[in-house]
Amino acid sequence: MKDRTHDISLIDYHVKDIETLGKILNHAAAAAFPKSGSSHYCDVYVLLLSWEDDNLGVATEIDELEKVFRDIFNYQVDRWKIPSHKSHNALVYHLMRSLGNFESNDKLFIVYYGGHGFMNDDRQCVWLSNQQPGAATLQWSSIQTMLEEAECDALVLLDCCAAASSGGNQGKGVTEVIAACGFEAFAPGVGEHSFTTSLIGELRYLSQRCDTISTALLHNKVLARIKKSWNPRYSSDGTEERRSTPIHIADDSRQRCIKLAPLRRWSAANSSLYSMQPSSSHSSDISPSISEDIDMLGSDETNPSSLSEVWPDSEFNSPKVIISVALQEDQRLNTEDWLDWLKAVPALAKLVHVEGVYKSDSTLLLLSLPVALWDMIPNNVAMSFVAFMVPSPALAAYEYD
């Protein structure tokens, strides 16, 4: 007989207290919604990958993505088609040559792939040229290791099925992945609901409103666009068009977060073609104090990176998650105590809502927060994902005695 009891192996793990939780949330907010001009990259290279014998029609979407990276962000763009013969070796060779000039931690290497994908028996992502028998395949997971071992930072954008099976590992630089779907999911096909279409739209949108775009913010906005614009089509047999939730993957040991910002072109012919935008600071990506976080997130004035510019509605009506947080011991908190504490940190008051406070041998909080904020919280067994939620008016306070 199977053991029908629930897994309680994590019941003894807790966050120390509400102040510790506040620091975790503050640091995550600082990473997800960075200050203006805080990207430190002096050069960015974009490698756009698809197959020579692609049968999905990804070329049109890649055309638009190339324009965004080249004309709006001023990044170096290399569009390369994977050959069907000796695919793996060809891509390894091309990637090695491309990475040769980017062995520096002040440079960013972006890899985008649009095409077919599946998860093999080792739960790793495999790319394939088409769905015909004998189609060429490529073990992406082994190639991604090259990016993780490079000195530069790397951002991987995957629009394929089983994309999230390309999870990153700790390396020399920072590697982050934004995948079109989970590791066992199917990605929507080319068209208005595809991951790439939403990615293009949000890169255009954010470039007009933010000097600096964190990967968490980009992921949150892409997810919001896909969920909001969903209007499924049906095939002749009544099958509904695929729908998926984009996934953000990052190594918890990272010391900084990847941030995108347009580069400035030099006009002089003998100068480097691209240059970093001037920045007022090159300090740590995590704000050293709560007051700096308040300055960053609490202002709704003319700063183009303020939340009011990115999300015009005052309630920050974006995709959110509900998480549970176990605090040590019975801390005798009620919802009003939590809200009073949040008032001292306006940035978090705008982002985080208390959905419930429950008494146990410890104290259990249910919080709702933006996906971007959840993306930047380091893995902590005392903080667990519960569900995605549809934003709604604040719930009435729960009494706790």
ZAMI-694161 format. One record per residue (C-alpha): x negated, y negated, z; residue in three letters; residue number from 1. Coordinates in steps of 0.02 Angstrom, whole numbers, plus 50000, padded with zeros to 5 digits. Example, Ala and Ser with C-alpha at 12.3 -4.5 7.8 and 13.67 -1.06 7.14 Angstrom:
REC     X     Y     Z type seq
REC 49385 50225 50390  ALA   1
REC 49316 50053 50357  SER   2
REM end
This chain:
REC     X     Y     Z type seq
REC 50000 50000 50000  MET   1
REC 49944 49822 49963  LYS   2
REC 49914 49700 50104  ASP   3
REC 50059 49578 50087  ARG   4
REC 49996 49450 50212  THR   5
REC 49929 49284 50148  HIS   6
REC 49745 49246 50141  ASP   7
REC 49701 49152 50301  ILE   8
REC 49512 49162 50283  SER   9
REC 49495 48972 50272  LEU  10
REC 49601 48932 50424  ILE  11
REC 49450 48884 50531  ASP  12
REC 49384 48753 50410  TYR  13
REC 49424 48571 50450  HIS  14
REC 49379 48391 50413  VAL  15
REC 49314 48317 50576  LYS  16
REC 49435 48171 50593  ASP  17
REC 49531 48038 50499  ILE  18
REC 49378 47923 50490  GLU  19
REC 49278 48060 50403  THR  20
REC 49421 48088 50283  LEU  21
REC 49425 47902 50248  GLY  22
REC 49241 47902 50200  LYS  23
REC 49267 48049 50083  ILE  24
REC 49413 47961 49997  LEU  25
REC 49319 47795 49989  ASN  26
REC 49168 47873 49906  HIS  27
REC 49280 47964 49782  ALA  28
REC 49373 47803 49742  ALA  29
REC 49210 47710 49714  ALA  30
REC 49156 47844 49590  ALA  31
REC 49323 47859 49500  ALA  32
REC 49351 47671 49483  PHE  33
REC 49176 47596 49467  PRO  34
REC 49129 47414 49478  LYS  35
REC 49112 47316 49319  SER  36
REC 48949 47341 49225  GLY  37
REC 48880 47481 49334  SER  38
REC 48835 47602 49192  SER  39
REC 48646 47623 49188  HIS  40
REC 48620 47707 49019  TYR  41
REC 48502 47623 48897  CYS  42
REC 48547 47741 48755  ASP  43
REC 48689 47861 48716  VAL  44
REC 48691 47997 48584  TYR  45
REC 48850 48083 48526  VAL  46
REC 48849 48252 48439  LEU  47
REC 49016 48293 48356  LEU  48
REC 49031 48478 48317  LEU  49
REC 49150 48577 48208  SER  50
REC 49136 48727 48091  TRP  51
REC 49090 48725 47907  GLU  52
REC 49236 48842 47872  ASP  53
REC 49357 48763 47995  ASP  54
REC 49538 48806 47960  ASN  55
REC 49620 48695 48092  LEU  56
REC 49599 48530 48000  GLY  57
REC 49500 48446 48140  VAL  58
REC 49408 48331 48018  ALA  59
REC 49539 48193 48025  THR  60
REC 49534 48181 48214  GLU  61
REC 49343 48187 48217  ILE  62
REC 49341 48045 48089  ASP  63
REC 49434 47935 48213  GLU  64
REC 49331 47990 48363  LEU  65
REC 49172 47950 48267  GLU  66
REC 49235 47774 48232  LYS  67
REC 49273 47745 48416  VAL  68
REC 49102 47799 48477  PHE  69
REC 49008 47714 48335  ARG  70
REC 49105 47552 48310  ASP  71
REC 49176 47516 48483  ILE  72
REC 49046 47590 48600  PHE  73
REC 48897 47568 48481  ASN  74
REC 48832 47743 48517  TYR  75
REC 48722 47844 48401  GLN  76
REC 48836 47972 48319  VAL  77
REC 48780 48135 48238  ASP  78
REC 48918 48232 48152  ARG  79
REC 48863 48411 48121  TRP  80
REC 48953 48564 48054  LYS  81
REC 48909 48734 48124  ILE  82
REC 48862 48858 47987  PRO  83
REC 48944 49029 47983  SER  84
REC 48777 49115 47957  HIS  85
REC 48664 49130 48110  LYS  86
REC 48776 49005 48198  SER  87
REC 48699 49020 48370  HIS  88
REC 48520 48997 48315  ASN  89
REC 48565 48852 48200  ALA  90
REC 48652 48756 48339  LEU  91
REC 48513 48791 48463  VAL  92
REC 48385 48723 48340  TYR  93
REC 48489 48569 48301  HIS  94
REC 48522 48534 48485  LEU  95
REC 48338 48552 48531  MET  96
REC 48290 48425 48398  ARG  97
REC 48426 48305 48454  SER  98
REC 48381 48319 48638  LEU  99
REC 48197 48288 48602  GLY 100
REC 48213 48098 48616  ASN 101
REC 48331 48102 48765  PHE 102
REC 48225 48176 48904  GLU 103
REC 48258 48030 49022  SER 104
REC 48383 48004 49163  ASN 105
REC 48434 47833 49095  ASP 106
REC 48505 47913 48937  LYS 107
REC 48669 48002 48905  LEU 108
REC 48699 48145 48784  PHE 109
REC 48881 48179 48735  ILE 110
REC 48934 48339 48648  VAL 111
REC 49109 48356 48574  TYR 112
REC 49179 48515 48497  TYR 113
REC 49341 48537 48402  GLY 114
REC 49389 48711 48344  GLY 115
REC 49438 48885 48399  HIS 116
REC 49386 48960 48565  GLY 117
REC 49419 49108 48679  PHE 118
REC 49358 49180 48843  MET 119
REC 49254 49339 48832  ASN 120
REC 49248 49483 48957  ASP 121
REC 49117 49388 49059  ASP 122
REC 49240 49243 49076  ARG 123
REC 49130 49132 48969  GLN 124
REC 49184 49018 48826  CYS 125
REC 49152 49081 48649  VAL 126
REC 49179 48975 48495  TRP 127
REC 49235 49052 48331  LEU 128
REC 49249 48979 48158  SER 129
REC 49424 49044 48120  ASN 130
REC 49543 49182 48170  GLN 131
REC 49505 49297 48025  GLN 132
REC 49422 49467 48051  PRO 133
REC 49234 49451 48051  GLY 134
REC 49236 49264 48088  ALA 135
REC 49075 49187 48151  ALA 136
REC 49059 49167 48340  THR 137
REC 48947 49067 48455  LEU 138
REC 48911 49091 48640  GLN 139
REC 48931 48912 48700  TRP 140
REC 48900 48950 48883  SER 141
REC 48718 48997 48849  SER 142
REC 48691 48841 48744  ILE 143
REC 48766 48727 48875  GLN 144
REC 48622 48778 48989  THR 145
REC 48508 48676 48875  MET 146
REC 48606 48520 48919  LEU 147
REC 48606 48560 49105  GLU 148
REC 48417 48582 49105  GLU 149
REC 48384 48420 49010  ALA 150
REC 48322 48265 49101  GLU 151
REC 48464 48160 49031  CYS 152
REC 48645 48161 49088  ASP 153
REC 48767 48259 48980  ALA 154
REC 48954 48243 48950  LEU 155
REC 49039 48390 48863  VAL 156
REC 49209 48361 48780  LEU 157
REC 49294 48522 48724  LEU 158
REC 49452 48532 48620  ASP 159
REC 49475 48719 48604  CYS 160
REC 49567 48861 48689  CYS 161
REC 49492 48930 48852  ALA 162
REC 49389 48771 48861  ALA 163
REC 49375 48764 49052  ALA 164
REC 49277 48927 49053  SER 165
REC 49130 48813 49006  SER 166
REC 49107 48759 49187  GLY 167
REC 48946 48665 49224  GLY 168
REC 48804 48716 49339  ASN 169
REC 48679 48614 49437  GLN 170
REC 48536 48553 49327  GLY 171
REC 48406 48416 49315  LYS 172
REC 48528 48283 49259  GLY 173
REC 48714 48263 49287  VAL 174
REC 48826 48371 49179  THR 175
REC 49014 48346 49173  GLU 176
REC 49146 48430 49066  VAL 177
REC 49318 48370 49012  ILE 178
REC 49409 48518 48936  ALA 179
REC 49572 48520 48839  ALA 180
REC 49642 48663 48945  CYS 181
REC 49607 48793 49077  GLY 182
REC 49502 48947 49054  PHE 183
REC 49652 49058 49016  GLU 184
REC 49755 48929 48923  ALA 185
REC 49787 48882 48742  PHE 186
REC 49749 48705 48683  ALA 187
REC 49877 48610 48577  PRO 188
REC 49836 48607 48392  GLY 189
REC 49785 48458 48287  VAL 190
REC 49916 48321 48296  GLY 191
REC 49995 48193 48409  GLU 192
REC 49987 48305 48564  HIS 193
REC 49808 48364 48545  SER 194
REC 49674 48328 48673  PHE 195
REC 49569 48236 48544  THR 196
REC 49713 48121 48494  THR 197
REC 49739 48072 48676  SER 198
REC 49552 48053 48702  LEU 199
REC 49539 47933 48555  ILE 200
REC 49688 47832 48615  GLY 201
REC 49623 47814 48792  GLU 202
REC 49445 47771 48741  LEU 203
REC 49516 47630 48635  ARG 204
REC 49633 47574 48774  TYR 205
REC 49505 47579 48914  LEU 206
REC 49368 47495 48810  SER 207
REC 49480 47341 48801  GLN 208
REC 49514 47337 48987  ARG 209
REC 49364 47410 49078  CYS 210
REC 49181 47364 49067  ASP 211
REC 49140 47535 49137  THR 212
REC 49239 47697 49120  ILE 213
REC 49210 47843 49238  SER 214
REC 49239 48018 49174  THR 215
REC 49369 48041 49311  ALA 216
REC 49466 47888 49253  LEU 217
REC 49455 47946 49072  LEU 218
REC 49519 48118 49121  HIS 219
REC 49662 48042 49222  ASN 220
REC 49715 47930 49077  LYS 221
REC 49705 48070 48947  VAL 222
REC 49812 48179 49060  LEU 223
REC 49936 48036 49085  ALA 224
REC 49952 48007 48898  ARG 225
REC 49980 48191 48859  ILE 226
REC 50112 48210 48993  LYS 227
REC 50203 48049 48950  LYS 228
REC 50207 48070 48761  SER 229
REC 50254 48254 48758  TRP 230
REC 50391 48286 48630  ASN 231
REC 50369 48468 48581  PRO 232
REC 50400 48535 48407  ARG 233
REC 50468 48710 48377  TYR 234
REC 50418 48836 48246  SER 235
REC 50543 48928 48137  SER 236
REC 50552 49071 48264  ASP 237
REC 50592 48950 48406  GLY 238
REC 50419 48953 48484  THR 239
REC 50379 48791 48576  GLU 240
REC 50221 48696 48533  GLU 241
REC 50076 48728 48650  ARG 242
REC 50055 48614 48799  ARG 243
REC 49908 48611 48919  SER 244
REC 49831 48512 49060  THR 245
REC 49656 48440 49030  PRO 246
REC 49527 48492 49158  ILE 247
REC 49381 48394 49231  HIS 248
REC 49229 48495 49291  ILE 249
REC 49080 48425 49384  ALA 250
REC 48943 48491 49496  ASP 251
REC 48975 48442 49678  ASP 252
REC 48788 48416 49709  SER 253
REC 48779 48273 49583  ARG 254
REC 48700 48113 49647  GLN 255
REC 48792 48001 49526  ARG 256
REC 48939 48006 49408  CYS 257
REC 48939 47983 49220  ILE 258
REC 49009 47815 49167  LYS 259
REC 49039 47755 48990  LEU 260
REC 49014 47576 48934  ALA 261
REC 48990 47496 48762  PRO 262
REC 48808 47461 48717  LEU 263
REC 48752 47297 48643  ARG 264
REC 48675 47294 48469  ARG 265
REC 48512 47203 48441  TRP 266
REC 48511 47093 48288  SER 267
REC 48322 47093 48263  ALA 268
REC 48271 47220 48132  ALA 269
REC 48116 47275 48226  ASN 270
REC 48205 47299 48391  SER 271
REC 48289 47452 48459  SER 272
REC 48460 47471 48379  LEU 273
REC 48552 47493 48543  TYR 274
REC 48530 47416 48713  SER 275
REC 48614 47429 48880  MET 276
REC 48739 47294 48926  GLN 277
REC 48671 47177 49059  PRO 278
REC 48720 47232 49232  SER 279
REC 48722 47135 49393  SER 280
REC 48669 47286 49493  SER 281
REC 48584 47454 49473  HIS 282
REC 48621 47514 49649  SER 283
REC 48692 47680 49704  SER 284
REC 48852 47738 49622  ASP 285
REC 48932 47760 49793  ILE 286
REC 48978 47603 49888  SER 287
REC 48880 47596 50051  PRO 288
REC 49021 47514 50147  SER 289
REC 49208 47508 50154  ILE 290
REC 49206 47321 50123  SER 291
REC 49125 47345 49953  GLU 292
REC 49257 47473 49906  ASP 293
REC 49390 47348 49953  ILE 294
REC 49308 47216 49844  ASP 295
REC 49303 47339 49701  MET 296
REC 49478 47409 49709  LEU 297
REC 49579 47284 49806  GLY 298
REC 49569 47139 49685  SER 299
REC 49702 47114 49553  ASP 300
REC 49629 46954 49484  GLU 301
REC 49535 46935 49320  THR 302
REC 49413 47078 49342  ASN 303
REC 49446 47189 49188  PRO 304
REC 49401 47344 49289  SER 305
REC 49537 47316 49418  SER 306
REC 49673 47446 49433  LEU 307
REC 49806 47320 49387  SER 308
REC 49730 47309 49213  GLU 309
REC 49715 47496 49188  VAL 310
REC 49884 47539 49264  TRP 311
REC 49999 47386 49245  PRO 312
REC 50133 47453 49362  ASP 313
REC 50111 47403 49544  SER 314
REC 50145 47579 49608  GLU 315
REC 49998 47657 49513  PHE 316
REC 50121 47770 49423  ASN 317
REC 49997 47898 49355  SER 318
REC 49980 48087 49363  PRO 319
REC 49949 48136 49543  LYS 320
REC 49911 48290 49644  VAL 321
REC 49968 48341 49816  ILE 322
REC 49829 48408 49927  ILE 323
REC 49826 48477 50103  SER 324
REC 49694 48421 50226  VAL 325
REC 49657 48513 50388  ALA 326
REC 49593 48397 50525  LEU 327
REC 49508 48463 50681  GLN 328
REC 49618 48492 50832  GLU 329
REC 49784 48410 50871  ASP 330
REC 49749 48228 50833  GLN 331
REC 49924 48167 50878  ARG 332
REC 49943 48072 50717  LEU 333
REC 50105 48017 50639  ASN 334
REC 50134 47941 50469  THR 335
REC 50141 47765 50541  GLU 336
REC 49969 47788 50623  ASP 337
REC 49899 47840 50455  TRP 338
REC 49979 47694 50365  LEU 339
REC 49911 47572 50495  ASP 340
REC 49737 47641 50465  TRP 341
REC 49758 47626 50277  LEU 342
REC 49803 47442 50295  LYS 343
REC 49622 47412 50342  ALA 344
REC 49571 47487 50175  VAL 345
REC 49686 47410 50042  PRO 346
REC 49600 47506 49904  ALA 347
REC 49655 47673 49975  LEU 348
REC 49826 47608 50026  ALA 349
REC 49860 47581 49841  LYS 350
REC 49798 47753 49791  LEU 351
REC 49840 47875 49930  VAL 352
REC 50012 47913 50003  HIS 353
REC 50055 48019 50153  VAL 354
REC 50186 48150 50109  GLU 355
REC 50185 48236 50278  GLY 356
REC 50096 48259 50445  VAL 357
REC 50116 48427 50532  TYR 358
REC 50067 48489 50704  LYS 359
REC 49976 48655 50721  SER 360
REC 49823 48715 50814  ASP 361
REC 49746 48578 50709  SER 362
REC 49824 48433 50614  THR 363
REC 49884 48461 50436  LEU 364
REC 49906 48314 50316  LEU 365
REC 49991 48320 50147  LEU 366
REC 49926 48180 50037  LEU 367
REC 49967 48126 49860  SER 368
REC 49831 48041 49760  LEU 369
REC 49784 48008 49577  PRO 370
REC 49702 48147 49479  VAL 371
REC 49550 48034 49453  ALA 372
REC 49523 48022 49640  LEU 373
REC 49544 48210 49662  TRP 374
REC 49415 48238 49524  ASP 375
REC 49283 48146 49624  MET 376
REC 49311 48230 49793  ILE 377
REC 49172 48358 49823  PRO 378
REC 49228 48536 49848  ASN 379
REC 49285 48557 50028  ASN 380
REC 49374 48714 50089  VAL 381
REC 49470 48607 50216  ALA 382
REC 49550 48510 50072  MET 383
REC 49659 48613 49956  SER 384
REC 49755 48579 49796  PHE 385
REC 49942 48608 49818  VAL 386
REC 50025 48550 49658  ALA 387
REC 50036 48418 49524  PHE 388
REC 50176 48295 49559  MET 389
REC 50286 48176 49464  VAL 390
REC 50269 48000 49541  PRO 391
REC 50424 47950 49638  SER 392
REC 50472 47820 49768  PRO 393
REC 50383 47840 49932  ALA 394
REC 50460 47968 50047  LEU 395
REC 50526 47917 50216  ALA 396
REC 50401 47929 50357  ALA 397
REC 50396 48092 50451  TYR 398
REC 50410 48081 50640  GLU 399
REC 50277 48176 50732  TYR 400
REC 50282 48203 50919  ASP 401
REM end
